[in-house]
Amino acid sequence: MATIKVKQVRSAIGRTKTQKRTLEALGLKRLHQVVTHDASPAVLGMVAAVRHLVEVQEN
């Protein structure tokens, strides 16, 4: 399965609770942190929900 790198580029301050929880579920705790995930439909859905806060790079 393909992998993706997700990097948080915008702050979660002032965002809704669901957006903050989505970032937490992706493993992102601070700005400019990068995490690697398999490109499963569940992960891609979470990334789409916070696409304005993250950058995605496909491997």
C-alpha angles and dihedrals in degrees: 000000000000121000132218133201115222120198124188108227102165131051124257091217110122094013126124121273092249092055091049091049091049091055089048091050089052089054096249114141105156142023117283092014114144124208130180123224138170111258095247121155091250093054093043089052091052091049090050090053092058099028091131090060101044143049120220127208121187119219 
